[in-house]
Amino acid sequence: VDNYFESGEREHEWLGRVITKYHHTLEEWVKFVKTSGFRIEDIRESRPVRTNFQSEEEFVRRSRIPLFLFVSAQKIGV
């Protein structure tokens, strides 16, 4: 990910249109969750699966960076 440590809005072409993404480091996401009173239970990074791609070239391209970060958390004291 280019400029990984620069958080904030990033415009990106995705599925034929320009969208705004909001980039944060993994460290920032963990702090957001913890300071909001949650306990992290699991983290996933959407690792590509070879059988989901029609070509090896597309699979290799998608394997360069995770497209999504999934965080499972539970509110403390609930």
Buried (B, 14 or more C-beta within 10 A) or exposed (E): EEEEEEEEEBEEEEEEEEEEEEBBEEEEBBEEBEEEEBEEEEBEEEEBEEEEBEEEEEBEEBEEEBEEEEBEBEEEEE
